[in-house]
Each structure stands twice: as structure tokens, then as C-alpha cells.
Amino acid sequence: TSLVIKTSSSYYLYPLDKTPLNSILNKDFLLKKIKNLNERSIGDNFINYKFIEKENEINLFFDKKTFNLIGWQTIDIYQNVSITYLSSIKRNQKLDKKLFILPKQN
């Protein structure tokens, strides 16, 4: 499985197998993982779950009212911190198939 970053003229493939994002994108894995964790309330708006997976610390953040995943923070074995925040969440949207056509690489 790879993540594709597409620009107007090219694209980049990033293998996900050894990254925390691979775990975060796996809905069944996440449901199993957080089922056995204690949630931590952050103010009035957020719920947080923290766990270690493949030597990465993963913090998930959910909206307390909608339970949407709104972001995550990962810390790898080298203490590199990566923070992702989802600001415009849309679910069950129809997407144009042209969006998934990759441009030819030069």
C-alpha cells in the first residue's frame, strides 16, 4: 500500500507499510486498539487515545461531539514528532474518477 501525493505534473509514492499512517488508516486495527485503552478527555472538545505500535507512539484525537477523527500525533524511535490536523472533514462524498488518474512521469 502506498500514499500518493499528486501534483498537476507528477506524483510521489510513499510506501505506508512501515509508517504509523498505515496503522492510523486501518479502521479495524484502530477499533481493536482503542477498545482496550482508557480515553483521555482534553477540555470540552476532544478525546485522546495513546498507544505504541511498531516503535511509534501514536496519539489519536477525536471530536467529542461527532467522534470524527480530527488528527493525530506520532513520535518515532528517533523522537521525531509529526502532527496532522484534519480541518475540513467530509464523509461519503462522491469523487470524480479523474481525480485518481496519475500524470505520466517524465
MOPAC internal coordinates of N, CA, C and O (Angstrom, degrees):
PM7 1SCF
backbone

  N    0.0000 0     0.00 0     0.00 0    0    0    0
  C    1.4418 1     0.00 0     0.00 0    1    0    0
  C    1.5210 1   109.03 1     0.00 0    2    1    0
  O    1.2310 1   121.07 1   -41.73 1    3    2    1
  N    1.3162 1   115.56 1   138.27 1    3    2    1
  C    1.4636 1   120.76 1  -179.09 1    5    3    2
  C    1.5203 1   110.48 1  -132.86 1    6    5    3
  O    1.2310 1   121.27 1   -28.93 1    7    6    5
  N    1.3060 1   115.19 1   151.07 1    7    6    5
  C    1.4525 1   122.14 1   171.24 1    9    7    6
  C    1.5168 1   105.90 1   -94.75 1   10    9    7
  O    1.2310 1   120.19 1   -46.19 1   11   10    9
  N    1.3358 1   117.24 1   133.81 1   11   10    9
  C    1.4565 1   121.75 1   179.11 1   13   11   10
  C    1.5193 1   108.22 1  -109.37 1   14   13   11
  O    1.2310 1   121.06 1   -55.25 1   15   14   13
  N    1.3249 1   115.58 1   124.75 1   15   14   13
  C    1.4587 1   121.96 1   171.56 1   17   15   14
  C    1.5165 1   105.39 1  -103.84 1   18   17   15
  O    1.2310 1   120.65 1   -66.82 1   19   18   17
  N    1.3197 1   116.36 1   113.18 1   19   18   17
  C    1.4601 1   121.50 1  -173.44 1   21   19   18
  C    1.5210 1   110.12 1  -106.99 1   22   21   19
  O    1.2310 1   120.86 1   -48.36 1   23   22   21
  N    1.3350 1   115.96 1   131.64 1   23   22   21
  C    1.4572 1   122.03 1   172.26 1   25   23   22
  C    1.5233 1   106.75 1  -111.78 1   26   25   23
  O    1.2310 1   120.10 1     0.67 1   27   26   25
  N    1.3223 1   117.41 1  -179.33 1   27   26   25
  C    1.4651 1   119.55 1  -179.25 1   29   27   26
  C    1.5248 1   112.26 1   -68.44 1   30   29   27
  O    1.2310 1   119.62 1   156.57 1   31   30   29
  N    1.3301 1   118.33 1   -23.43 1   31   30   29
  C    1.4642 1   119.91 1  -175.61 1   33   31   30
  C    1.5269 1   114.83 1  -117.94 1   34   33   31
  O    1.2310 1   119.74 1   168.06 1   35   34   33
  N    1.3196 1   118.11 1   -11.94 1   35   34   33
  C    1.4653 1   119.30 1  -178.37 1   37   35   34
  C    1.5277 1   109.92 1  -158.19 1   38   37   35
  O    1.2310 1   121.33 1     4.92 1   39   38   37
  N    1.3104 1   115.06 1  -175.08 1   39   38   37
  C    1.4564 1   119.76 1   176.63 1   41   39   38
  C    1.5270 1   109.41 1  -150.34 1   42   41   39
  O    1.2310 1   121.35 1   -20.20 1   43   42   41
  N    1.3142 1   115.03 1   159.80 1   43   42   41
  C    1.4544 1   122.60 1   179.67 1   45   43   42
  C    1.5234 1   108.14 1  -126.17 1   46   45   43
  O    1.2310 1   120.41 1   -44.21 1   47   46   45
  N    1.3073 1   116.82 1   135.79 1   47   46   45
  C    1.4592 1   122.24 1   177.98 1   49   47   46
  C    1.5244 1   109.23 1  -107.34 1   50   49   47
  O    1.2310 1   120.83 1   -50.23 1   51   50   49
  N    1.3089 1   116.01 1   129.77 1   51   50   49
  C    1.4545 1   121.88 1   177.19 1   53   51   50
  C    1.5230 1   108.63 1  -120.44 1   54   53   51
  O    1.2310 1   119.75 1   -64.74 1   55   54   53
  N    1.3495 1   118.08 1   115.26 1   55   54   53
  C    1.4701 1   119.16 1   177.35 1   57   55   54
  C    1.5296 1   110.42 1   -64.02 1   58   57   55
  O    1.2310 1   120.61 1   -46.42 1   59   58   57
  N    1.3132 1   116.44 1   133.58 1   59   58   57
  C    1.4617 1   121.00 1  -175.85 1   61   59   58
  C    1.5248 1   113.83 1   -96.10 1   62   61   59
  O    1.2310 1   119.76 1   165.11 1   63   62   61
  N    1.3128 1   118.06 1   -14.89 1   63   62   61
  C    1.4611 1   121.56 1  -171.39 1   65   63   62
  C    1.5223 1   115.04 1   -50.46 1   66   65   63
  O    1.2310 1   119.92 1   142.57 1   67   66   65
  N    1.3061 1   117.76 1   -37.43 1   67   66   65
  C    1.4667 1   120.17 1  -175.25 1   69   67   66
  C    1.5249 1   112.54 1  -106.83 1   70   69   67
  O    1.2310 1   120.37 1  -160.90 1   71   70   69
  N    1.3270 1   116.90 1    19.10 1   71   70   69
  C    1.4594 1   119.94 1  -178.56 1   73   71   70
  C    1.5271 1   110.64 1  -113.56 1   74   73   71
  O    1.2310 1   119.87 1   -23.00 1   75   74   73
  N    1.3235 1   117.86 1   157.00 1   75   74   73
  C    1.4641 1   120.73 1   176.07 1   77   75   74
  C    1.5338 1   112.32 1   -63.04 1   78   77   75
  O    1.2310 1   120.30 1   152.23 1   79   78   77
  N    1.3267 1   117.03 1   -27.77 1   79   78   77
  C    1.4566 1   119.97 1  -179.30 1   81   79   78
  C    1.5239 1   111.25 1   -60.56 1   82   81   79
  O    1.2310 1   120.06 1   147.17 1   83   82   81
  N    1.3144 1   117.50 1   -32.83 1   83   82   81
  C    1.4597 1   121.41 1   177.45 1   85   83   82
  C    1.5348 1   110.39 1   -58.69 1   86   85   83
  O    1.2310 1   120.31 1   138.36 1   87   86   85
  N    1.3163 1   117.01 1   -41.64 1   87   86   85
  C    1.4748 1   121.03 1   177.82 1   89   87   86
  C    1.5211 1   111.30 1   -71.11 1   90   89   87
  O    1.2310 1   120.31 1   139.94 1   91   90   89
  N    1.3212 1   117.01 1   -40.06 1   91   90   89
  C    1.4648 1   121.73 1  -177.47 1   93   91   90
  C    1.5294 1   110.94 1   -65.39 1   94   93   91
  O    1.2310 1   120.16 1   144.75 1   95   94   93
  N    1.3210 1   117.30 1   -35.25 1   95   94   93
  C    1.4690 1   121.00 1  -178.96 1   97   95   94
  C    1.5292 1   113.38 1   -80.13 1   98   97   95
  O    1.2310 1   120.21 1   171.36 1   99   98   97
  N    1.3199 1   117.19 1    -8.64 1   99   98   97
  C    1.4593 1   121.43 1  -178.64 1  101   99   98
  C    1.5345 1   109.29 1   -91.75 1  102  101   99
  O    1.2310 1   121.02 1   -82.84 1  103  102  101
  N    1.3227 1   115.66 1    97.16 1  103  102  101
  C    1.4693 1   121.72 1  -174.78 1  105  103  102
  C    1.5319 1   112.23 1   -57.76 1  106  105  103
  O    1.2310 1   120.36 1   134.93 1  107  106  105
  N    1.3330 1   116.92 1   -45.07 1  107  106  105
  C    1.4687 1   119.73 1  -178.95 1  109  107  106
  C    1.5270 1   111.41 1   -63.30 1  110  109  107
  O    1.2310 1   120.40 1   138.25 1  111  110  109
  N    1.3254 1   116.84 1   -41.75 1  111  110  109
  C    1.4585 1   121.45 1   177.18 1  113  111  110
  C    1.5310 1   110.37 1   -59.86 1  114  113  111
  O    1.2310 1   120.72 1   132.45 1  115  114  113
  N    1.3464 1   116.23 1   -47.55 1  115  114  113
  C    1.4684 1   119.87 1  -178.59 1  117  115  114
  C    1.5203 1   112.22 1   -61.87 1  118  117  115
  O    1.2310 1   120.59 1   136.06 1  119  118  117
  N    1.3219 1   116.48 1   -43.94 1  119  118  117
  C    1.4667 1   119.12 1  -179.72 1  121  119  118
  C    1.5247 1   111.11 1   -61.50 1  122  121  119
  O    1.2310 1   120.45 1   137.92 1  123  122  121
  N    1.3331 1   116.74 1   -42.08 1  123  122  121
  C    1.4646 1   120.35 1   177.40 1  125  123  122
  C    1.5235 1   111.27 1   -63.86 1  126  125  123
  O    1.2310 1   121.07 1   137.41 1  127  126  125
  N    1.3245 1   115.57 1   -42.59 1  127  126  125
  C    1.4661 1   120.98 1  -176.24 1  129  127  126
  C    1.5332 1   111.25 1   -66.14 1  130  129  127
  O    1.2310 1   120.16 1   129.34 1  131  130  129
  N    1.3227 1   117.30 1   -50.66 1  131  130  129
  C    1.4669 1   118.96 1  -174.25 1  133  131  130
  C    1.5220 1   112.55 1   -75.64 1  134  133  131
  O    1.2310 1   120.32 1   162.33 1  135  134  133
  N    1.3280 1   117.00 1   -17.67 1  135  134  133
  C    1.4697 1   120.58 1   177.22 1  137  135  134
  C    1.5317 1   110.75 1   -59.72 1  138  137  135
  O    1.2310 1   120.41 1   148.29 1  139  138  137
  N    1.3222 1   116.82 1   -31.71 1  139  138  137
  C    1.4638 1   121.75 1  -177.46 1  141  139  138
  C    1.5306 1   113.48 1  -100.51 1  142  141  139
  O    1.2310 1   120.14 1  -169.94 1  143  142  141
  N    1.3264 1   117.34 1    10.06 1  143  142  141
  C    1.4602 1   121.23 1  -178.92 1  145  143  142
  C    1.5186 1   110.72 1  -109.93 1  146  145  143
  O    1.2310 1   121.03 1   -24.35 1  147  146  145
  N    1.3126 1   115.63 1   155.65 1  147  146  145
  C    1.4576 1   120.88 1   172.49 1  149  147  146
  C    1.5125 1   108.34 1   -87.13 1  150  149  147
  O    1.2310 1   121.04 1   -47.92 1  151  150  149
  N    1.3192 1   115.61 1   132.08 1  151  150  149
  C    1.4612 1   118.35 1   177.23 1  153  151  150
  C    1.5142 1   109.69 1   -79.24 1  154  153  151
  O    1.2310 1   121.61 1   -28.80 1  155  154  153
  N    1.3149 1   114.53 1   151.20 1  155  154  153
  C    1.4628 1   120.90 1   177.47 1  157  155  154
  C    1.5239 1   106.73 1  -119.79 1  158  157  155
  O    1.2310 1   120.68 1   -54.69 1  159  158  157
  N    1.3109 1   116.31 1   125.31 1  159  158  157
  C    1.4531 1   121.64 1   179.07 1  161  159  158
  C    1.5217 1   108.89 1   -83.27 1  162  161  159
  O    1.2310 1   120.82 1   -48.35 1  163  162  161
  N    1.3324 1   116.03 1   131.65 1  163  162  161
  C    1.4651 1   121.21 1   177.17 1  165  163  162
  C    1.5224 1   106.91 1  -116.69 1  166  165  163
  O    1.2310 1   121.10 1   -78.85 1  167  166  165
  N    1.3133 1   115.50 1   101.15 1  167  166  165
  C    1.4566 1   120.53 1  -177.14 1  169  167  166
  C    1.5094 1   111.46 1    62.29 1  170  169  167
  O    1.2310 1   121.11 1    28.77 1  171  170  169
  N    1.3190 1   115.49 1  -151.23 1  171  170  169
  C    1.4611 1   121.06 1  -178.75 1  173  171  170
  C    1.5240 1   112.68 1   -92.71 1  174  173  171
  O    1.2310 1   120.28 1   174.07 1  175  174  173
  N    1.3464 1   117.07 1    -5.93 1  175  174  173
  C    1.4620 1   118.88 1  -169.03 1  177  175  174
  C    1.5204 1   116.82 1  -113.44 1  178  177  175
  O    1.2310 1   119.56 1   158.01 1  179  178  177
  N    1.3370 1   118.45 1   -21.99 1  179  178  177
  C    1.4526 1   119.11 1  -168.73 1  181  179  178
  C    1.5277 1   113.74 1  -129.22 1  182  181  179
  O    1.2310 1   121.56 1   -28.51 1  183  182  181
  N    1.3318 1   114.62 1   151.49 1  183  182  181
  C    1.4622 1   123.20 1   172.51 1  185  183  182
  C    1.5243 1   106.00 1  -119.94 1  186  185  183
  O    1.2310 1   120.56 1   -42.42 1  187  186  185
  N    1.3367 1   116.54 1   137.58 1  187  186  185
  C    1.4582 1   121.53 1  -178.14 1  189  187  186
  C    1.5219 1   110.41 1  -124.40 1  190  189  187
  O    1.2310 1   121.12 1   -39.84 1  191  190  189
  N    1.3330 1   115.46 1   140.16 1  191  190  189
  C    1.4623 1   123.01 1   171.38 1  193  191  190
  C    1.5142 1   107.51 1  -126.33 1  194  193  191
  O    1.2310 1   120.63 1   -43.94 1  195  194  193
  N    1.3330 1   116.40 1   136.06 1  195  194  193
  C    1.4621 1   121.32 1  -177.66 1  197  195  194
  C    1.5222 1   108.84 1  -126.17 1  198  197  195
  O    1.2310 1   120.79 1   -44.98 1  199  198  197
  N    1.3584 1   116.09 1   135.02 1  199  198  197
  C    1.4602 1   120.81 1   177.05 1  201  199  198
  C    1.5229 1   110.47 1  -156.10 1  202  201  199
  O    1.2310 1   121.06 1   -14.60 1  203  202  201
  N    1.3163 1   115.57 1   165.40 1  203  202  201
  C    1.4626 1   122.96 1   177.59 1  205  203  202
  C    1.5254 1   107.97 1  -107.66 1  206  205  203
  O    1.2310 1   120.47 1   -47.65 1  207  206  205
  N    1.3203 1   116.71 1   132.35 1  207  206  205
  C    1.4611 1   122.36 1   176.88 1  209  207  206
  C    1.5216 1   108.92 1  -143.32 1  210  209  207
  O    1.2310 1   120.90 1   -57.84 1  211  210  209
  N    1.3280 1   115.89 1   122.16 1  211  210  209
  C    1.4769 1   122.59 1   179.42 1  213  211  210
  C    1.5335 1   111.41 1    50.53 1  214  213  211
  O    1.2310 1   121.08 1  -130.35 1  215  214  213
  N    1.3091 1   115.53 1    49.65 1  215  214  213
  C    1.4672 1   123.72 1   176.70 1  217  215  214
  C    1.5201 1   113.85 1    66.33 1  218  217  215
  O    1.2310 1   119.87 1  -162.27 1  219  218  217
  N    1.3237 1   117.85 1    17.73 1  219  218  217
  C    1.4604 1   122.82 1   175.70 1  221  219  218
  C    1.5188 1   109.31 1  -117.90 1  222  221  219
  O    1.2310 1   120.53 1   -46.81 1  223  222  221
  N    1.3260 1   116.59 1   133.19 1  223  222  221
  C    1.4566 1   120.95 1   172.26 1  225  223  222
  C    1.5219 1   107.10 1   -85.44 1  226  225  223
  O    1.2310 1   120.52 1   -52.10 1  227  226  225
  N    1.3177 1   116.60 1   127.90 1  227  226  225
  C    1.4590 1   121.72 1  -177.99 1  229  227  226
  C    1.5247 1   108.85 1  -121.93 1  230  229  227
  O    1.2310 1   120.95 1   -54.66 1  231  230  229
  N    1.3195 1   115.78 1   125.34 1  231  230  229
  C    1.4618 1   123.14 1   174.92 1  233  231  230
  C    1.5157 1   107.52 1  -113.43 1  234  233  231
  O    1.2310 1   120.34 1   -60.25 1  235  234  233
  N    1.3340 1   116.95 1   119.75 1  235  234  233
  C    1.4547 1   121.66 1   178.11 1  237  235  234
  C    1.5187 1   109.06 1  -103.45 1  238  237  235
  O    1.2310 1   120.64 1   -37.58 1  239  238  237
  N    1.3235 1   116.39 1   142.42 1  239  238  237
  C    1.4547 1   121.60 1   179.98 1  241  239  238
  C    1.5280 1   109.04 1  -124.57 1  242  241  239
  O    1.2310 1   121.09 1   -51.61 1  243  242  241
  N    1.3343 1   115.52 1   128.39 1  243  242  241
  C    1.4489 1   122.44 1  -179.40 1  245  243  242
  C    1.5222 1   109.49 1  -120.60 1  246  245  243
  O    1.2310 1   120.71 1   -31.98 1  247  246  245
  N    1.3216 1   116.24 1   148.02 1  247  246  245
  C    1.4545 1   121.94 1   172.99 1  249  247  246
  C    1.5259 1   107.65 1   -70.64 1  250  249  247
  O    1.2310 1   120.30 1   -50.83 1  251  250  249
  N    1.3105 1   117.04 1   129.17 1  251  250  249
  C    1.4688 1   121.93 1  -175.28 1  253  251  250
  C    1.5337 1   112.35 1   -67.47 1  254  253  251
  O    1.2310 1   119.96 1   151.25 1  255  254  253
  N    1.3219 1   117.68 1   -28.75 1  255  254  253
  C    1.4729 1   120.30 1  -177.78 1  257  255  254
  C    1.5230 1   112.25 1   -86.90 1  258  257  255
  O    1.2310 1   120.07 1   136.93 1  259  258  257
  N    1.3447 1   117.47 1   -43.07 1  259  258  257
  C    1.4736 1   120.61 1  -175.05 1  261  259  258
  C    1.5227 1   113.16 1   -99.97 1  262  261  259
  O    1.2310 1   120.35 1   163.75 1  263  262  261
  N    1.3193 1   116.94 1   -16.25 1  263  262  261
  C    1.4661 1   124.22 1  -175.33 1  265  263  262
  C    1.5324 1   112.80 1    65.00 1  266  265  263
  O    1.2310 1   120.21 1  -164.05 1  267  266  265
  N    1.3418 1   117.20 1    15.95 1  267  266  265
  C    1.4621 1   120.63 1   173.84 1  269  267  266
  C    1.5183 1   109.66 1   -69.33 1  270  269  267
  O    1.2310 1   120.72 1   -38.73 1  271  270  269
  N    1.3266 1   116.24 1   141.27 1  271  270  269
  C    1.4583 1   120.87 1   170.54 1  273  271  270
  C    1.5160 1   106.81 1   -68.93 1  274  273  271
  O    1.2310 1   119.99 1   -58.54 1  275  274  273
  N    1.3310 1   117.63 1   121.46 1  275  274  273
  C    1.4631 1   120.19 1  -177.00 1  277  275  274
  C    1.5253 1   113.00 1  -112.28 1  278  277  275
  O    1.2310 1   120.59 1   175.43 1  279  278  277
  N    1.3313 1   116.47 1    -4.57 1  279  278  277
  C    1.4527 1   117.70 1   177.22 1  281  279  278
  C    1.5051 1   112.30 1   166.28 1  282  281  279
  O    1.2310 1   121.94 1    -5.20 1  283  282  281
  N    1.3303 1   113.90 1   174.80 1  283  282  281
  C    1.4515 1   119.97 1   178.23 1  285  283  282
  C    1.5160 1   110.25 1  -155.14 1  286  285  283
  O    1.2310 1   122.01 1   -20.40 1  287  286  285
  N    1.3105 1   113.76 1   159.60 1  287  286  285
  C    1.4643 1   122.28 1   175.96 1  289  287  286
  C    1.5178 1   107.07 1  -130.13 1  290  289  287
  O    1.2310 1   120.36 1   -46.32 1  291  290  289
  N    1.3154 1   116.92 1   133.68 1  291  290  289
  C    1.4567 1   120.40 1   176.45 1  293  291  290
  C    1.5213 1   109.47 1  -123.62 1  294  293  291
  O    1.2310 1   121.57 1   -32.96 1  295  294  293
  N    1.3282 1   114.60 1   147.04 1  295  294  293
  C    1.4638 1   121.99 1   174.27 1  297  295  294
  C    1.5164 1   106.09 1  -129.74 1  298  297  295
  O    1.2310 1   120.71 1   -58.76 1  299  298  297
  N    1.3446 1   116.24 1   121.24 1  299  298  297
  C    1.4611 1   119.22 1  -178.02 1  301  299  298
  C    1.5247 1   111.42 1   -90.13 1  302  301  299
  O    1.2310 1   120.10 1     2.74 1  303  302  301
  N    1.3231 1   117.41 1  -177.26 1  303  302  301
  C    1.4681 1   121.53 1  -175.66 1  305  303  302
  C    1.5260 1   112.45 1   -65.60 1  306  305  303
  O    1.2310 1   120.31 1   163.23 1  307  306  305
  N    1.3334 1   117.01 1   -16.77 1  307  306  305
  C    1.4685 1   120.96 1   178.10 1  309  307  306
  C    1.5227 1   111.91 1   -96.85 1  310  309  307
  O    1.2310 1   120.70 1  -170.70 1  311  310  309
  N    1.3320 1   116.26 1     9.30 1  311  310  309
  C    1.4614 1   124.57 1  -179.96 1  313  311  310
  C    1.5310 1   113.18 1    68.27 1  314  313  311
  O    1.2310 1   120.28 1  -157.75 1  315  314  313
  N    1.3427 1   117.07 1    22.25 1  315  314  313
  C    1.4625 1   121.29 1   173.30 1  317  315  314
  C    1.5260 1   107.92 1   -75.87 1  318  317  315
  O    1.2310 1   120.79 1   -51.08 1  319  318  317
  N    1.3307 1   116.09 1   128.92 1  319  318  317
  C    1.4656 1   121.79 1  -178.73 1  321  319  318
  C    1.5224 1   108.61 1  -103.97 1  322  321  319
  O    1.2310 1   121.29 1   -47.05 1  323  322  321
  N    1.3179 1   115.13 1   132.95 1  323  322  321
  C    1.4602 1   121.31 1   176.05 1  325  323  322
  C    1.5214 1   107.45 1  -128.55 1  326  325  323
  O    1.2310 1   120.51 1   -51.22 1  327  326  325
  N    1.3289 1   116.63 1   128.78 1  327  326  325
  C    1.4674 1   121.69 1  -178.21 1  329  327  326
  C    1.5241 1   108.48 1  -121.46 1  330  329  327
  O    1.2310 1   121.10 1   -49.25 1  331  330  329
  N    1.3307 1   115.51 1   130.75 1  331  330  329
  C    1.4612 1   121.43 1   177.74 1  333  331  330
  C    1.5186 1   108.16 1  -124.76 1  334  333  331
  O    1.2310 1   121.03 1   -48.72 1  335  334  333
  N    1.3261 1   115.63 1   131.28 1  335  334  333
  C    1.4641 1   121.54 1   179.00 1  337  335  334
  C    1.5224 1   108.38 1  -123.79 1  338  337  335
  O    1.2310 1   120.07 1   -51.11 1  339  338  337
  N    1.3216 1   117.47 1   128.89 1  339  338  337
  C    1.4614 1   122.69 1   178.15 1  341  339  338
  C    1.5248 1   108.17 1   -97.26 1  342  341  339
  O    1.2310 1   120.49 1   -63.69 1  343  342  341
  N    1.3146 1   116.66 1   116.31 1  343  342  341
  C    1.4598 1   119.21 1  -172.28 1  345  343  342
  C    1.5247 1   114.58 1  -101.74 1  346  345  343
  O    1.2310 1   119.43 1   152.56 1  347  346  345
  N    1.3218 1   118.69 1   -27.44 1  347  346  345
  C    1.4700 1   121.29 1  -178.36 1  349  347  346
  C    1.5202 1   108.74 1  -127.63 1  350  349  347
  O    1.2310 1   120.98 1   -93.68 1  351  350  349
  N    1.2991 1   115.72 1    86.32 1  351  350  349
  C    1.4630 1   120.16 1  -175.89 1  353  351  350
  C    1.5202 1   109.76 1   -87.82 1  354  353  351
  O    1.2310 1   121.34 1   -56.66 1  355  354  353
  N    1.3402 1   115.04 1   123.34 1  355  354  353
  C    1.4574 1   121.81 1   174.65 1  357  355  354
  C    1.5113 1   106.74 1  -127.47 1  358  357  355
  O    1.2310 1   120.56 1   -47.27 1  359  358  357
  N    1.3058 1   116.54 1   132.73 1  359  358  357
  C    1.4599 1   121.02 1  -178.26 1  361  359  358
  C    1.5156 1   110.02 1  -115.55 1  362  361  359
  O    1.2310 1   121.53 1   -30.68 1  363  362  361
  N    1.3424 1   114.68 1   149.32 1  363  362  361
  C    1.4591 1   122.24 1   174.78 1  365  363  362
  C    1.5264 1   112.83 1    55.37 1  366  365  363
  O    1.2310 1   120.76 1  -135.85 1  367  366  365
  N    1.3336 1   116.16 1    44.15 1  367  366  365
  C    1.4516 1   121.67 1   177.75 1  369  367  366
  C    1.5224 1   110.27 1   -93.04 1  370  369  367
  O    1.2310 1   120.25 1   -35.67 1  371  370  369
  N    1.3293 1   117.12 1   144.33 1  371  370  369
  C    1.4606 1   121.09 1   174.29 1  373  371  370
  C    1.5208 1   107.59 1   -79.95 1  374  373  371
  O    1.2310 1   121.08 1   -49.35 1  375  374  373
  N    1.3263 1   115.54 1   130.65 1  375  374  373
  C    1.4562 1   120.90 1  -179.16 1  377  375  374
  C    1.5175 1   109.97 1  -112.98 1  378  377  375
  O    1.2310 1   120.83 1   -37.34 1  379  378  377
  N    1.3185 1   116.02 1   142.66 1  379  378  377
  C    1.4470 1   122.03 1   176.98 1  381  379  378
  C    1.5285 1   108.90 1   -70.44 1  382  381  379
  O    1.2310 1   119.86 1   -49.86 1  383  382  381
  N    1.3312 1   117.87 1   130.14 1  383  382  381
  C    1.4628 1   121.69 1  -178.59 1  385  383  382
  C    1.5214 1   111.81 1   -61.37 1  386  385  383
  O    1.2310 1   119.86 1   156.35 1  387  386  385
  N    1.3253 1   117.87 1   -23.65 1  387  386  385
  C    1.4693 1   121.55 1   178.54 1  389  387  386
  C    1.5329 1   111.21 1   -62.77 1  390  389  387
  O    1.2310 1   120.94 1   154.62 1  391  390  389
  N    1.2975 1   115.81 1   -25.38 1  391  390  389
  C    1.4580 1   121.31 1   179.46 1  393  391  390
  C    1.5284 1   111.63 1   -59.79 1  394  393  391
  O    1.2310 1   120.33 1   152.86 1  395  394  393
  N    1.3361 1   116.98 1   -27.14 1  395  394  393
  C    1.4536 1   121.72 1  -175.00 1  397  395  394
  C    1.5305 1   113.83 1   -98.31 1  398  397  395
  O    1.2310 1   120.04 1  -176.76 1  399  398  397
  N    1.3242 1   117.52 1     3.24 1  399  398  397
  C    1.4573 1   120.72 1   176.60 1  401  399  398
  C    1.5271 1   108.13 1   -83.26 1  402  401  399
  O    1.2310 1   121.30 1   -56.79 1  403  402  401
  N    1.3330 1   115.11 1   123.21 1  403  402  401
  C    1.4587 1   120.03 1  -178.11 1  405  403  402
  C    1.5232 1   110.59 1   -87.71 1  406  405  403
  O    1.2310 1   120.07 1   -42.31 1  407  406  405
  N    1.3370 1   117.47 1   137.69 1  407  406  405
  C    1.4711 1   119.54 1   177.58 1  409  407  406
  C    1.5267 1   110.71 1   -68.46 1  410  409  407
  O    1.2310 1   120.57 1   -22.76 1  411  410  409
  N    1.3157 1   116.51 1   157.24 1  411  410  409
  C    1.4635 1   119.83 1   177.55 1  413  411  410
  C    1.5178 1   109.31 1   -70.80 1  414  413  411
  O    1.2310 1   121.43 1   -43.34 1  415  414  413
  N    1.3279 1   114.88 1   136.66 1  415  414  413
  C    1.4686 1   120.85 1   178.51 1  417  415  414
  C    1.5254 1   108.87 1   -80.43 1  418  417  415
  O    1.2310 1   120.16 1   -38.60 1  419  418  417
  N    1.3287 1   117.30 1   141.40 1  419  418  417
  C    1.4763 1   121.74 1   177.08 1  421  419  418
  C    1.5018 1   111.49 1   -81.52 1  422  421  419
  O    1.2310 1   120.10 1   180.00 1  423  422  421

